[in-house]
Amino acid sequence: MLAFLTRRLLQIAPTIVLVSMLIFGLQQLLPGDPALIMAGEDRDPAVLAQIREQYRLNDPVPVRYFYWAKGVLAGDLGESMRLKAPVASLVEQKLPVTLQLAAMALIFALGIGIPAGIVSAVKKETAWDYGANVFALWGLSTPNFWLGILLIFLFSVTLHWLPASGYVPLGEDWRQSLGTTIMPAFVLGNALAAVLMRHTRGAMLQAMGADYVRTARAKGLQEGRVVLKHALRNAMTPVITLGALEFGTLLSGAVLTEQVFTIPGFGKLIVDSVFNRDYAVVQGVVLVTSTIYILLNLLADIAYMLVNPRLRG
Amino acid sequence: MTKTLRRLALALLLSAAAAGSAAAQSNLRIGLAEDPDVLDPTLARTYVGRIVFASMCDKLFDIDQKMNIVPQLALSHETSEDGKTVIIKLRPNVKFHDGEDFNADAAKYSLERHLNMKGSFRKPEIAAIDSVEVVDPLTLKLNLKAPFSPLLAQLTDRAGMMVAPKAAEAAGDKFGLHPVCAGPYKFVERVQQDRIVVEKFADYWNKDKVHIDKITYLPIVDSTVRLANLRSGGLDLIERVLATDIKTVREDKKIKLSKAVSLGYVGLTVNVANGAKADNPLGKDARVRQALELSIDRDALNQVVFNGEFVPGNQWVSSQNPYYQQKFAPPKRDVAKAKALLKEAGVTAPIPIDFMVPNGVELRQVAEVVQSMAAEAGFDLKIRLTEFATSLKQSEDGNFQLFLIGWSGRTDPDGNSYSFQVCNQPQDVGHYCDKEVEAAHQQARAGADLATRKAAYEKVAAKVLNGGGPIIYLYHPQVLVAHTDKLDGYVPMPDGLIRVVGLTLK
């Protein structure tokens, strides 16, 4: 176990360095000139020259990467050109928002996806199974932004039950906070629930057909116990991996959903920064989210080992 | 028993509600179309930022609904005979949000900050100022390098915003994180991309006309969601309503819509001399440009895309502007004449044109309508939808033949024309250059009164309109603002900025 962890941690360092190079390099491929965007409508030549100098836009890419990486190692993610605020403070501001939204979405996804998957596997080829499949297909094929706008029209404009958009931090007023995040979390969780349902169903079907399940049944165990204790536990391994990876994706920002519900999380920050060519912000946020993603992968591996003793070497 | 309990509960609820409303602060929630950039008047550059400044930072001058320059922190101005000095009298008893006094020293500090600060976007706007002198505590003297009549108009915008010297000096380039000005509301907090909160400033010079306790600005990019928020009561006022949503807004009895013709325009910029791509009939021959203009029916365009709500136009100012040239009314659509002009120019149809269009719902529709109209005269406009930031760079590099682009507009006509029509200016992306036009513009800049300046602009119009110049102007948008019927006192202004003094919320 320890050897495995050490090996994985050693792999992480070069991965992050490579990721940072990729982020930096790919961004330079974006068409457009950050100085031109920064200079505003008037584009005064003196102002343009000053911006290029201040943000080292005249230097070659490797030189700029060097300065950026040096800053990152010293804990400085740089400064937003557009807002004149440190990137680290922006990340600090957005991280709790995105975490809350991702966690709530995951609760929706797990709460709907896994039971639906179990039911449809156990009640294979019955109305339950077909119903769950229709639901999964609906969840997968409904575009987030469309579902989001429909929910806003129903619950905010027509029924006046929930605020149409915006965000209130949990610490400020937890009721309002849940009120502002429940719709976007449902939209995000809905799509994910469908994926989880399909995977749970597949894994469960495989497990239910396995020898040990037959043996458990032959021993005279109750069906509920067979399903939950024997089949589900083994079927969960791939579902956990998927859940962890999807959680990582949620953390990197739900771009469209955050835009529709005006949730000030990572997704919105990245989109705005890309359109404004605010390089430092994009680099900082992507670096942070990819690091989180890599760490979640590691956590998934650990969880894997806990669930499946055969992997503990 | 249950009845008594119910009554008691009701009474309690009612008294709680009454107490709540007595203590509640009024909060005006304004939906913005974008998240503003840095909130420092010297370093800011976005239109949406100006909307927020309108409640925080008073300016030396302001404009009224008819675009006259009116006093704000200044009381009066006087320009010398030779046009090279401007004396400004300042309003007495004005305080900044941190309690510091506003006087000539503070005004000098602000103007010099705009002129000298590293990265200042105001510098080019007031570059005509050579030096600023304090005559007495309430009198300021500006010495100009040359007569420059658009100067006062510049002082009605960010260049005229006054910042508290001590606070600005202490914060340096971080002033925008906590701006301190002399406007009706002072800064409370900002959460990037979420909200900006300002509260009533108790010592404001015009405090009797400030009735709302707090304003919260909420950036909501999606126009459908912005409108849904207004309709559901989550917002009290939204800016930049889409023309296509006007019907929905008018059908809702609880919402009021207000319109003002914007100071800006949208037009077709032609690449006449910027690189190899200019080498085509449209770039090289004014007759071909005139033919393109004649193929377009501006009224039909307005009807199809904007439900007839916008204002068709063929000049850099709208027909409501005092500088509009009556002699050059928009030409009627005339396909036969367009074809004749093309024949005269020796061009055979179809004429392929690379037509760059920034990606966006409205501009894309405009481009499609123009494309189909121009096709009838023999133009084959090939629409190339391009992301906005990329389109700016490509226009700079001359990577276009025709570019559909707008300008948000400035109070003085100089701000809508000089940078676009004069040789080697930053906005002249098509590299148009004509010495006579340049000379006429210089006359307009030096002219002291409307008549002199308008005469100079007439010379410009004669050269650049009807295909002569680099831009075929199409229309002037409307500044569309929608608000709840609980809000009173809202006055639409041509610059689209939301003036908060005088507003009341029921």
Interface residues (C-beta under 8 A of the other chain):
Chain A: P31 G32 D33 L36 I37 M38 A39 G40 E41 D42 R43 D44 P45 A46 V47 Q50 I51 Q54 R82 L83 K84 A85 L90 Q93 K94 I149 I152 F153 S156 V157 H160 P163 A164 S165 G166 Y167 Q259 V260 F261 T262 P264 K268 L269 D272 F275 N276 R277
Chain B: D35 D37 V38 D40 L43 R45 T46 K118 G119 S120 F121 K123 P124 E125 D173 K174 G176 L177 V191 Q192 Q193 D194 R195 L218 P219 I220 V221 D222 T224 V225 A228 N229 R231 S232 G233 G234 E387 F388 A389 T390 L392 K393 Q394 E396 W407 S408 S419 P426 Q427
